[in-house]
Amino acid sequence: RGWRPVEGKGLGASAAMDLLAAYDDSDEEQRGATKAGSTDAQTNGEADGEAEGVDPPRPSGSSVVIQDLAPAVDLSLESNPYYVKTDTKVVYHNPRVEDLWKPVAGPKHPDDINPLGVANNTYLGHVEKCAMNEFVFAEQFHTFNNYGYAVNPSDHAAGNTMVGDAGRHKKNKGKTVFGGSNGSKKKRKRIDPMEWKKHVEVPELTEEQKAEIAADKTRMRGHRKAIESATETTEFHGKVFRDYQDRTYMHVPHDLKAGPPPDHKCYIPKKCIHTWGGHTKAVHRIEFFPKSGHLLLSGSMDHTVKLWAVTGQKRLLRTYKGHMGGVRDINFNHDGTKFMTASYDRYVKMWDTEYGKCISRHTSKRIPFCVRIHPTAEKEYQCLVGQGDKLIVQWDTRADEITQKYDEHLASVNTVTFCDEGRRFISTSDDKKVFIWEYGIPVVMKHISEPDMNSMPAVAVHPNGKWWIGQSLDNTIRVYTCGNRFKENMRKVFRGHLNAGYACQLGFSPDGRFVLSGDGRGRAVFWDWKTSRVFKKLQAHDKVCIGATWHPVLPSRVATCSWDGTIKYWD
């Protein structure tokens, strides 16, 4: 309904205004018709079940393009009560499985190039958690490094796909480093071991040949059962065996016969006053004569035991020979008239100190690691032997039989030490356990075992009988109480020496003021008993100082032995 001017005729001002008013009326009528048409169409569309969003009709002959600049957004996800966002940490309802596994909706970050389509949980991408056996992982890891292929870890369903070199996988038929091929295996044909007899004629043995074979088997069986014992011999190295008063070297000098005085006070030695060098190999154990200390007994890896004079000219007195292996341990009885030796030849022997005669020999066909004679005079014929087969056996030397077995340790027994006047004894082993036993009863009275404990290859009891110490292989000395509790004193630990890997001998001064120990670097280390501090370190030997013991009477005398084959006497 437009208008245009009529040619050749002029229009006045009033006529122009009337035409404009008529034009406005026509536009309002057109907009009203459009609204009415759209309302009718919407009503008809809804009635017919058509979808919403029908474009309004355009005016006829119009070139205007209508664009929807504000499209409708579907808010059905957020309006859904089961909708869970990807960054949700806490869920206060019970979501459905299909809602949790829906794909992530919304715009994607242009820098997110994760091919899995999941959110990155690490800086370089997404790491998927997978439950896998340690053996399966090691098998596939080494198979990939050696063969170039492995089972695809992402294929959880089938488990037959692989990654890597497909050619080698096919050639090896899926073989792994720990297992054979996954292909068909040929069953081996079982061969009869006596099949050859069908093709070879075997002559029968004569009666004489059968008798010889039976004799050889009997002889070999007896050889395995029997353990040879070396012939016991002794040699006296002095000039005269008895002096003008018919006394032997067993006689105690007058200055040592009275024993230590009541106010006995010990001191730390400062210098070496004598060196004994009669052994040809390492000296493993030394022990002073009981109560007087005028003699010194030493056991060596040269299969011999030697007796030395501590007073006078300090010469070698006697050599005891009777072992085919190194001497592991030695021990005097209560008065020193007898002593026992334990050797690597599996024999434990009792000797007469004065005449050098072997009184008895005993073996259980196991290596003895330690031997201790009962400290009382009534039971000096009994001894305890710690063996390498985890047993502690109690021998009756008069009848040559085992009267009791203590079987609780799980490894070789290192030490057996009597306490409480011989009523109880302490045993240590390589199983890092300490057992307290009642003598004669094969039941553990006290079991000491801690996760941080180490093996204790040497033990010593304090002179007052209330404490005992153990040489722990973590370069420390641990302290325990005697009596009924046998509890560790956590406040008193001795440190400062190197003994890891060495069974260095321990000792106390007779007055109990000092603790003495050997060292892996050849030193003799002294500690103060009350303060647990290192008092002094003596560089005693060039090699390992495996043994150290204090003189029972003289206040400042100490003897040490080493793997260099020497024994030194300090003052």
Buried (B, 14 or more C-beta within 10 A) or exposed (E): EEEEEEEEEEEEEEEEEEEEEEEEEEEEEEEEEBEEEBEEBBEEBEEEEEEEEEEEEEEEEEEEEEEEEEEEEEEEBEEEEEBBEEEEEEEEEEEEEEEEEBEEEEEEEEEEEEEEEEEEEEEEEEEEEEEEEEEEEEBBEBBBEEBBBBBBBEEEEEEEEBBBBEEEBEEBEBBBBEEEEEEEEEEEEEEEEEEEEEEEEEEEEEEEEEEEEEEEEEEEEEEEEEEEBBEBEBEBEBEEEEEEEEEBBBBBEEEBEEBBEEEBEBEBBEEBEBEBEBBEBBBBBBBBBBBBBBBBBBBBBBBBBBBBBBBEEBEBBBBBBBBBBBBBBBBBBBEBEBBBBBBBBBBBBBBBBBEBEBBBBBBBEBBBBBBBBBBBEEBBBBBBBBBBBBBBBBBBBEEEEBEBEBEBBEBBBBBBBBBBEBEBBBBBBBBBBBBBBBBEEEEBEBEBEEEEBBBBBBBBBBBEEEBBBBBBBEBBBBBBBBEEEBEBEEEBEBEBBBBEEBBBBBBBBBBBBBBBBBBBBBBBBBBBBEEBEBBBBBEBBEBBBBBBBBBBBBBBBBBBBBBBBBBBBBB
